[in-house]
Amino acid sequence: MSYLLLLLIEDIAFILDDLSRVGSWEELVALPSFTRIVIYATILLVSIISAVFHFVMYRIMRPIAVFIMARHAGFRHAWVAFVPYGTYYLEFVLPIREFNVFNWVKTDKRETIAWTYIGNDLLNPIISAILSMVPLLSTILQWAYSLFFVFWKWRKIYDLLITFGFQKSAMTWSILATLYKPLYVVLLFFMCDKEPNYGWGRFDFPVMIDYDGNLVDY
């Protein structure tokens, strides 16, 4: 991989040297490396557009939507949505219901779930490196570990949809949003205009929503 990267850098250096000698469009088109110039320019343009899209969607639009949802729910520190990993935290804690991933993980302590998910995201490179050292089973373990947290992500989205007005279609939309990340941000903006199922501004009210969506007193 390193060798291929060095070859790519060397090739780009030769192209830049050729470009420095170009004085007209005809000379540019006549360059032997013109096709590669077009390919590299296209890749660079696509990368820039992708980076801008990612930044706007996940660093601006997503926190704004979650901030509005938190304000509607009555969460006292909705500004946390604009803090790194604060969006993750709010997405987990805003639903007041049991967190249940196929009965593998089943708890009412959603704050603990939020911190566990954030910790996994921060420590994922280290954990993956440790799992890769296990003889024979390293690939299977890494795949299973990643899949397990994909299910956590799905459950987070499902609970948000149940809480903010998508009770009838939560399963379908949560699966699609897990598979296609931009769709999740679009759904957040639909949800941020909905009343949470425990009522406007009642995040701190001592109720819980059970697995079937019924209000249960503590």
Backbone as CSV, one residue per row, in Angstrom:
resi,resn,N_x,N_y,N_z,CA_x,CA_y,CA_z,C_x,C_y,C_z
1,MET,0.833,-1.206,0.000,0.000,0.000,0.000,0.869,1.259,0.000
2,SER,1.899,1.270,0.814,2.811,2.407,0.881,3.530,2.610,-0.445
3,TYR,3.889,1.483,-1.084,4.589,1.550,-2.377,3.685,2.167,-3.437
4,LEU,2.417,1.762,-3.453,1.465,2.311,-4.413,1.243,3.801,-4.168
5,LEU,1.213,4.193,-2.910,1.042,5.604,-2.570,2.229,6.426,-3.057
6,LEU,3.442,5.878,-2.913,4.638,6.570,-3.398,4.610,6.731,-4.910
7,LEU,4.142,5.679,-5.615,4.024,5.760,-7.072,3.021,6.824,-7.482
8,LEU,1.900,6.906,-6.733,0.879,7.906,-7.024,1.431,9.315,-6.819
9,ILE,2.147,9.530,-5.729,2.733,10.846,-5.444,3.749,11.221,-6.521
10,GLU,4.552,10.235,-6.925,5.551,10.483,-7.978,4.869,10.860,-9.295
11,ASP,3.780,10.156,-9.621,3.041,10.431,-10.846,2.456,11.844,-10.822
12,ILE,1.887,12.229,-9.683,1.316,13.573,-9.548,2.409,14.632,-9.662
13,ALA,3.596,14.336,-9.121,4.715,15.283,-9.208,5.116,15.505,-10.664
14,PHE,5.161,14.421,-11.462,5.493,14.549,-12.883,4.425,15.355,-13.620
15,ILE,3.150,15.119,-13.266,2.058,15.859,-13.905,2.151,17.345,-13.581
16,LEU,2.429,17.669,-12.330,2.565,19.074,-11.939,3.725,19.737,-12.671
17,ASP,4.805,18.960,-12.878,5.948,19.485,-13.619,5.555,19.781,-15.066
18,ASP,4.759,18.860,-15.670,4.274,19.082,-17.036,3.376,20.319,-17.105
19,LEU,2.511,20.466,-16.114,1.584,21.598,-16.102,2.310,22.934,-15.985
20,SER,3.439,22.910,-15.291,4.192,24.160,-15.119,4.760,24.666,-16.443
21,ARG,4.821,23.793,-17.466,5.386,24.169,-18.763,4.304,24.499,-19.793
22,VAL,3.030,24.323,-19.392,1.932,24.531,-20.330,1.635,26.026,-20.475
23,GLY,1.476,26.465,-21.748,1.176,27.869,-21.983,-0.139,28.113,-22.667
24,SER,-0.824,27.034,-23.098,-2.106,27.202,-23.780,-2.943,25.947,-23.605
25,TRP,-4.237,26.078,-23.939,-5.149,24.928,-23.852,-4.716,23.814,-24.804
26,GLU,-4.230,24.180,-25.996,-3.799,23.176,-26.967,-2.627,22.368,-26.422
27,GLU,-1.706,23.028,-25.747,-0.565,22.320,-25.159,-1.019,21.405,-24.027
28,LEU,-2.015,21.868,-23.279,-2.530,21.042,-22.181,-3.150,19.762,-22.712
29,VAL,-4.020,19.887,-23.734,-4.690,18.721,-24.309,-3.677,17.771,-24.942
30,ALA,-2.588,18.327,-25.462,-1.588,17.509,-26.144,-0.685,16.745,-25.189
31,LEU,-0.759,17.057,-23.903,0.095,16.367,-22.927,-0.220,14.869,-22.897
32,PRO,0.807,14.004,-22.816,0.559,12.552,-22.699,-0.208,12.196,-21.423
33,SER,-0.073,13.026,-20.410,-0.709,12.744,-19.117,-2.062,13.437,-18.967
34,PHE,-2.630,13.969,-20.052,-3.871,14.740,-19.965,-5.014,13.916,-19.359
35,THR,-5.138,12.651,-19.753,-6.215,11.789,-19.228,-6.095,11.629,-17.723
36,ARG,-4.856,11.440,-17.264,-4.650,11.299,-15.824,-4.958,12.609,-15.099
37,ILE,-4.656,13.730,-15.731,-4.971,15.028,-15.136,-6.478,15.155,-14.922
38,VAL,-7.257,14.762,-15.940,-8.716,14.823,-15.842,-9.219,13.915,-14.725
39,ILE,-8.663,12.706,-14.648,-9.090,11.745,-13.622,-8.782,12.273,-12.228
40,TYR,-7.559,12.764,-12.024,-7.174,13.273,-10.704,-7.993,14.506,-10.326
41,ALA,-8.241,15.379,-11.315,-9.041,16.578,-11.043,-10.465,16.202,-10.657
42,THR,-11.011,15.188,-11.329,-12.365,14.722,-11.019,-12.428,14.140,-9.614
43,ILE,-11.429,13.319,-9.276,-11.380,12.729,-7.937,-11.281,13.817,-6.877
44,LEU,-10.443,14.833,-7.138,-10.277,15.934,-6.182,-11.583,16.706,-6.012
45,LEU,-12.274,16.974,-7.122,-13.531,17.715,-7.070,-14.595,16.938,-6.303
46,VAL,-14.694,15.646,-6.592,-15.673,14.802,-5.903,-15.362,14.738,-4.410
47,SER,-14.076,14.656,-4.067,-13.669,14.593,-2.658,-14.034,15.875,-1.927
48,ILE,-13.827,17.016,-2.580,-14.159,18.307,-1.961,-15.664,18.429,-1.742
49,ILE,-16.443,18.078,-2.781,-17.903,18.147,-2.670,-18.397,17.216,-1.571
50,SER,-17.826,16.012,-1.515,-18.220,15.033,-0.495,-17.896,15.549,0.906
51,ALA,-16.714,16.165,1.066,-16.311,16.686,2.375,-17.228,17.824,2.816
52,VAL,-17.572,18.713,1.883,-18.478,19.828,2.207,-19.861,19.298,2.574
53,PHE,-20.351,18.330,1.788,-21.652,17.736,2.063,-21.676,17.086,3.441
54,HIS,-20.610,16.330,3.756,-20.521,15.656,5.047,-20.506,16.678,6.184
55,PHE,-19.739,17.752,6.015,-19.640,18.766,7.066,-20.989,19.435,7.299
56,VAL,-21.664,19.828,6.225,-22.952,20.512,6.345,-24.004,19.606,6.978
57,MET,-24.066,18.351,6.513,-25.092,17.427,6.986,-24.889,17.024,8.442
58,TYR,-23.644,16.650,8.787,-23.409,16.018,10.088,-22.812,16.944,11.150
59,ARG,-22.255,18.084,10.720,-21.687,19.003,11.699,-22.531,20.263,11.884
60,ILE,-23.476,20.491,10.992,-24.339,21.674,11.106,-25.809,21.272,11.214
61,MET,-26.329,20.594,10.193,-27.754,20.291,10.151,-28.175,19.304,11.244
62,ARG,-27.387,18.252,11.443,-27.745,17.255,12.460,-27.795,17.853,13.859
63,PRO,-26.752,18.582,14.322,-26.844,19.196,15.654,-28.008,20.180,15.785
64,ILE,-28.295,20.943,14.722,-29.416,21.896,14.787,-30.725,21.148,15.022
65,ALA,-30.942,20.069,14.267,-32.181,19.295,14.412,-32.297,18.701,15.812
66,VAL,-31.199,18.116,16.318,-31.227,17.499,17.648,-31.410,18.563,18.729
67,PHE,-30.812,19.742,18.542,-30.990,20.856,19.475,-32.472,21.233,19.583
68,ILE,-33.143,21.360,18.433,-34.563,21.712,18.427,-35.389,20.630,19.116
69,MET,-35.073,19.361,18.849,-35.781,18.249,19.491,-35.613,18.302,20.996
70,ALA,-34.377,18.590,21.445,-34.111,18.653,22.888,-34.863,19.808,23.540
71,ARG,-34.936,20.942,22.844,-35.689,22.086,23.369,-37.175,21.745,23.480
72,HIS,-37.718,21.104,22.462,-39.126,20.717,22.495,-39.399,19.712,23.614
73,ALA,-38.434,18.838,23.859,-38.616,17.828,24.906,-38.506,18.433,26.297
74,GLY,-37.845,19.604,26.412,-37.667,20.227,27.714,-36.347,19.862,28.362
75,PHE,-35.381,19.388,27.558,-34.052,19.070,28.082,-33.346,20.378,28.434
76,ARG,-32.850,20.480,29.652,-32.352,21.757,30.170,-31.073,22.237,29.486
77,HIS,-30.295,21.329,28.948,-29.013,21.716,28.344,-28.983,21.297,26.874
78,ALA,-29.946,21.800,26.107,-30.057,21.431,24.694,-28.818,21.845,23.898
79,TRP,-28.075,22.856,24.368,-26.873,23.319,23.689,-25.815,22.225,23.564
80,VAL,-25.949,21.179,24.355,-25.008,20.055,24.295,-24.946,19.480,22.874
81,ALA,-26.000,19.680,22.091,-26.032,19.167,20.714,-24.882,19.706,19.874
82,PHE,-24.350,20.876,20.233,-23.278,21.495,19.446,-21.885,21.174,19.990
83,VAL,-21.826,20.384,21.040,-20.551,19.946,21.614,-20.169,18.616,20.959
84,PRO,-18.872,18.391,20.665,-18.481,17.098,20.104,-19.019,15.928,20.933
85,TYR,-19.677,15.000,20.265,-20.309,13.821,20.851,-21.562,14.154,21.670
86,GLY,-21.855,15.435,21.834,-23.082,15.793,22.535,-24.326,15.383,21.769
87,THR,-24.240,15.418,20.438,-25.367,14.987,19.609,-25.681,13.522,19.870
88,TYR,-24.635,12.684,19.920,-24.823,11.263,20.228,-25.548,11.098,21.568
89,TYR,-25.066,11.842,22.547,-25.627,11.736,23.894,-27.123,12.035,23.887
90,LEU,-27.504,13.148,23.277,-28.914,13.539,23.248,-29.761,12.542,22.470
91,GLU,-29.228,12.028,21.397,-29.988,11.067,20.592,-30.337,9.820,21.399
92,PHE,-29.476,9.459,22.323,-29.748,8.283,23.153,-30.680,8.593,24.319
93,VAL,-30.524,9.774,24.944,-31.265,10.023,26.190,-32.641,10.654,25.981
94,LEU,-32.899,11.298,24.839,-34.195,11.957,24.659,-35.386,10.997,24.703
95,PRO,-35.289,9.803,24.119,-36.414,8.872,24.293,-36.479,8.382,25.745
96,ILE,-37.650,8.476,26.362,-37.811,7.967,27.727,-38.476,6.599,27.621
97,ARG,-37.671,5.607,27.329,-38.183,4.240,27.174,-37.018,3.268,27.313
98,GLU,-37.334,2.037,27.444,-36.310,1.008,27.624,-35.459,0.870,26.369
99,PHE,-34.147,0.777,26.559,-33.240,0.503,25.444,-33.067,-1.003,25.349
100,ASN,-33.462,-1.569,24.228,-33.480,-3.028,24.097,-32.999,-3.426,22.708
101,VAL,-31.868,-4.117,22.654,-31.340,-4.627,21.384,-31.488,-6.135,21.385
102,PHE,-32.635,-6.613,20.900,-32.925,-8.046,20.793,-32.674,-8.800,22.099
103,ASN,-32.884,-8.117,23.233,-32.655,-8.671,24.569,-31.185,-8.982,24.863
104,TRP,-30.266,-8.601,23.965,-28.841,-8.744,24.262,-28.441,-7.650,25.248
105,VAL,-28.925,-6.441,24.974,-28.735,-5.310,25.875,-30.122,-4.799,26.221
106,LYS,-30.436,-4.755,27.504,-31.784,-4.367,27.924,-31.672,-3.578,29.222
107,THR,-31.937,-2.268,29.133,-31.759,-1.429,30.309,-32.594,-0.155,30.201
108,ASP,-32.914,0.416,31.363,-33.594,1.706,31.414,-32.592,2.858,31.536
109,LYS,-31.320,2.528,31.762,-30.297,3.547,31.998,-29.706,4.007,30.666
110,ARG,-30.418,4.893,30.021,-30.023,5.320,28.684,-28.755,6.185,28.694
111,GLU,-28.499,6.887,29.795,-27.256,7.660,29.885,-26.043,6.741,29.815
112,THR,-26.124,5.597,30.500,-25.029,4.623,30.461,-24.820,4.117,29.041
113,ILE,-25.920,3.852,28.348,-25.844,3.396,26.961,-25.175,4.460,26.094
114,ALA,-25.550,5.725,26.317,-24.977,6.823,25.536,-23.464,6.907,25.738
115,TRP,-23.030,6.845,26.999,-21.595,6.943,27.273,-20.835,5.729,26.748
116,THR,-21.465,4.567,26.795,-20.829,3.363,26.253,-20.624,3.492,24.747
117,TYR,-21.646,4.010,24.066,-21.561,4.193,22.611,-20.475,5.210,22.259
118,ILE,-20.431,6.314,23.007,-19.417,7.340,22.770,-18.020,6.781,23.048
119,GLY,-17.881,6.026,24.142,-16.601,5.408,24.470,-16.149,4.454,23.386
120,ASN,-17.085,3.678,22.840,-16.746,2.761,21.752,-16.247,3.531,20.535
121,ASP,-16.897,4.654,20.228,-16.494,5.443,19.075,-15.086,6.011,19.262
122,LEU,-14.779,6.443,20.477,-13.460,7.014,20.749,-12.366,5.949,20.762
123,LEU,-12.701,4.781,21.311,-11.693,3.727,21.498,-11.712,2.667,20.409
124,ASN,-12.531,2.880,19.379,-12.689,1.861,18.349,-11.373,1.425,17.700
125,PRO,-10.458,2.362,17.355,-9.184,1.914,16.763,-8.394,0.992,17.688
126,ILE,-8.393,1.310,18.997,-7.652,0.483,19.953,-8.303,-0.892,20.094
127,ILE,-9.644,-0.891,20.221,-10.365,-2.157,20.367,-10.188,-3.027,19.129
128,SER,-10.258,-2.426,17.958,-10.084,-3.172,16.707,-8.686,-3.757,16.620
129,ALA,-7.693,-2.982,17.067,-6.313,-3.472,17.043,-6.145,-4.664,17.978
130,ILE,-6.782,-4.607,19.148,-6.709,-5.728,20.100,-7.377,-6.972,19.520
131,LEU,-8.560,-6.784,18.921,-9.276,-7.918,18.335,-8.506,-8.525,17.172
132,SER,-7.770,-7.696,16.442,-7.015,-8.200,15.288,-5.860,-9.106,15.696
133,MET,-5.474,-9.054,16.981,-4.365,-9.891,17.455,-4.816,-11.283,17.882
134,VAL,-6.133,-11.510,17.908,-6.639,-12.834,18.285,-6.419,-13.794,17.127
135,PRO,-5.692,-14.878,17.341,-5.401,-15.807,16.241,-6.673,-16.423,15.663
136,LEU,-6.689,-16.573,14.354,-7.726,-17.279,13.600,-9.082,-16.552,13.585
137,LEU,-9.531,-16.058,14.732,-10.878,-15.511,14.831,-10.931,-13.990,14.705
138,SER,-9.811,-13.345,14.383,-9.750,-11.880,14.409,-10.779,-11.241,13.469
139,THR,-10.892,-11.738,12.253,-11.833,-11.151,11.284,-13.271,-11.319,11.747
140,ILE,-13.588,-12.518,12.244,-14.950,-12.800,12.709,-15.292,-11.921,13.910
141,LEU,-14.350,-11.787,14.835,-14.586,-10.969,16.031,-14.789,-9.506,15.681
142,GLN,-13.967,-8.976,14.777,-14.113,-7.577,14.381,-15.446,-7.349,13.671
143,TRP,-15.826,-8.283,12.819,-17.099,-8.166,12.117,-18.271,-8.212,13.102
144,ALA,-18.220,-9.147,14.045,-19.290,-9.285,15.032,-19.364,-8.048,15.938
145,TYR,-18.205,-7.543,16.325,-18.150,-6.354,17.176,-18.763,-5.142,16.466
146,SER,-18.386,-4.947,15.208,-18.931,-3.818,14.433,-20.429,-3.976,14.226
147,LEU,-20.880,-5.195,13.926,-22.298,-5.436,13.692,-23.111,-5.174,14.954
148,PHE,-22.551,-5.534,16.101,-23.242,-5.335,17.375,-23.563,-3.855,17.588
149,PHE,-22.608,-2.973,17.287,-22.849,-1.547,17.485,-23.677,-0.936,16.355
150,VAL,-23.739,-1.599,15.216,-24.690,-1.172,14.187,-26.117,-1.377,14.700
151,PHE,-26.334,-2.487,15.409,-27.651,-2.726,16.013,-27.970,-1.670,17.064
152,TRP,-26.965,-1.232,17.812,-27.163,-0.150,18.788,-27.601,1.119,18.070
153,LYS,-26.931,1.412,16.957,-27.276,2.599,16.178,-28.714,2.494,15.669
154,TRP,-29.063,1.310,15.162,-30.440,1.110,14.686,-31.434,1.350,15.810
155,ARG,-31.163,0.832,17.019,-32.092,0.979,18.128,-32.225,2.447,18.541
156,LYS,-31.118,3.172,18.495,-31.153,4.602,18.810,-32.107,5.328,17.861
157,ILE,-31.970,5.056,16.576,-32.830,5.703,15.577,-34.279,5.275,15.757
158,TYR,-34.491,3.996,16.022,-35.848,3.470,16.210,-36.537,4.148,17.395
159,ASP,-35.829,4.276,18.509,-36.410,4.903,19.701,-36.735,6.374,19.462
160,LEU,-35.872,7.078,18.719,-36.150,8.474,18.398,-37.406,8.596,17.534
161,LEU,-37.536,7.717,16.561,-38.707,7.750,15.683,-39.986,7.456,16.467
162,ILE,-39.909,6.487,17.374,-41.069,6.171,18.214,-41.445,7.380,19.078
163,THR,-40.436,8.052,19.604,-40.660,9.178,20.510,-41.185,10.413,19.800
164,PHE,-40.709,10.649,18.576,-41.052,11.883,17.876,-41.912,11.647,16.630
165,GLY,-43.047,10.993,16.846,-44.107,11.025,15.856,-44.106,10.028,14.725
166,PHE,-43.233,9.024,14.760,-43.212,8.035,13.682,-43.517,6.630,14.213
167,GLN,-44.466,6.523,15.122,-44.743,5.249,15.773,-45.100,4.143,14.773
168,LYS,-45.896,4.469,13.765,-46.399,3.439,12.855,-45.360,2.967,11.843
169,SER,-44.388,3.800,11.551,-43.414,3.443,10.509,-41.979,3.429,11.032
170,ALA,-41.830,3.375,12.352,-40.491,3.469,12.954,-39.566,2.349,12.498
171,MET,-40.064,1.141,12.409,-39.219,0.010,12.036,-38.656,0.192,10.631
172,THR,-39.509,0.518,9.683,-39.067,0.670,8.293,-38.051,1.793,8.147
173,TRP,-38.409,2.978,8.677,-37.523,4.126,8.526,-36.212,3.952,9.288
174,SER,-36.253,3.291,10.438,-35.019,3.101,11.214,-34.039,2.195,10.476
175,ILE,-34.547,1.166,9.821,-33.670,0.272,9.046,-33.060,1.014,7.869
176,LEU,-33.881,1.770,7.139,-33.389,2.525,5.986,-32.378,3.588,6.411
177,ALA,-32.655,4.262,7.524,-31.753,5.319,8.002,-30.435,4.748,8.516
178,THR,-30.462,3.539,9.043,-29.234,2.883,9.481,-28.358,2.529,8.286
179,LEU,-29.002,2.123,7.201,-28.268,1.732,6.001,-27.791,2.931,5.192
180,TYR,-28.564,4.038,5.242,-28.221,5.220,4.451,-28.198,6.433,5.371
181,LYS,-27.013,6.857,5.759,-26.833,7.869,6.797,-27.487,9.215,6.485
182,PRO,-27.392,9.756,5.255,-28.043,11.061,4.999,-29.551,11.053,5.259
183,LEU,-30.193,9.888,5.038,-31.625,9.799,5.293,-31.927,10.064,6.757
184,TYR,-31.038,9.651,7.646,-31.242,9.861,9.079,-31.322,11.343,9.406
185,VAL,-30.442,12.153,8.791,-30.461,13.594,9.042,-31.763,14.204,8.534
186,VAL,-32.232,13.748,7.375,-33.514,14.223,6.841,-34.649,13.886,7.812
187,LEU,-34.628,12.670,8.349,-35.661,12.263,9.301,-35.612,13.096,10.579
188,LEU,-34.407,13.471,10.999,-34.282,14.310,12.195,-35.033,15.626,12.021
189,PHE,-34.956,16.189,10.825,-35.656,17.456,10.589,-37.164,17.272,10.541
190,PHE,-37.619,16.111,10.123,-39.046,15.822,10.218,-39.457,15.643,11.674
191,MET,-38.586,14.997,12.471,-38.913,14.735,13.868,-38.864,15.985,14.732
192,CYS,-38.002,16.954,14.364,-37.820,18.111,15.247,-39.044,19.017,15.268
193,ASP,-40.001,18.770,14.408,-41.242,19.539,14.426,-42.375,18.779,15.126
194,LYS,-42.045,17.586,15.657,-43.065,16.738,16.288,-43.014,16.869,17.808
195,GLU,-44.153,16.632,18.429,-44.216,16.594,19.892,-43.709,15.244,20.383
196,PRO,-42.808,15.223,21.369,-42.388,13.931,21.920,-43.570,13.224,22.568
197,ASN,-43.551,11.904,22.602,-44.722,11.163,23.091,-44.956,11.303,24.585
198,TYR,-44.030,11.971,25.299,-44.283,12.248,26.713,-44.698,13.704,26.919
199,GLY,-44.911,14.452,25.803,-45.436,15.807,25.901,-44.380,16.881,25.763
200,TRP,-44.789,18.064,25.288,-43.879,19.182,25.132,-43.239,19.551,26.478
201,GLY,-41.930,19.678,26.483,-41.219,20.187,27.654,-41.263,19.307,28.880
202,ARG,-41.549,18.018,28.700,-41.741,17.171,29.885,-40.651,16.107,30.021
203,PHE,-39.459,16.420,29.578,-38.372,15.447,29.661,-38.114,14.997,31.090
204,ASP,-38.215,15.923,32.043,-37.928,15.606,33.441,-39.133,15.064,34.195
205,PHE,-40.273,14.962,33.525,-41.457,14.417,34.197,-41.228,12.932,34.472
206,PRO,-41.535,12.465,35.712,-41.185,11.082,36.088,-42.093,10.017,35.465
207,VAL,-41.957,9.828,34.172,-42.668,8.739,33.499,-41.680,7.993,32.625
208,MET,-42.108,6.830,32.215,-41.286,6.041,31.306,-42.207,5.416,30.275
209,ILE,-41.723,5.262,29.063,-42.494,4.605,28.014,-42.010,3.173,27.902
210,ASP,-42.898,2.211,28.072,-42.468,0.815,28.002,-42.282,0.393,26.548
211,TYR,-41.907,-0.875,26.353,-41.573,-1.381,25.018,-42.760,-1.247,24.059
212,ASP,-43.962,-1.305,24.571,-45.176,-1.203,23.733,-45.651,0.232,23.563
213,GLY,-44.920,1.186,24.129,-45.277,2.590,23.959,-46.262,3.119,24.968
214,ASN,-46.482,2.396,26.069,-47.431,2.830,27.093,-46.705,3.583,28.201
215,LEU,-47.365,4.603,28.767,-46.802,5.352,29.883,-46.798,4.515,31.142
216,VAL,-45.650,4.498,31.824,-45.530,3.719,33.069,-44.928,4.620,34.134
217,ASP,-45.533,4.672,35.331,-44.969,5.467,36.424,-43.755,4.760,37.002
218,TYR,-42.782,5.550,37.455,-41.622,4.972,38.153,-42.046,4.473,39.539
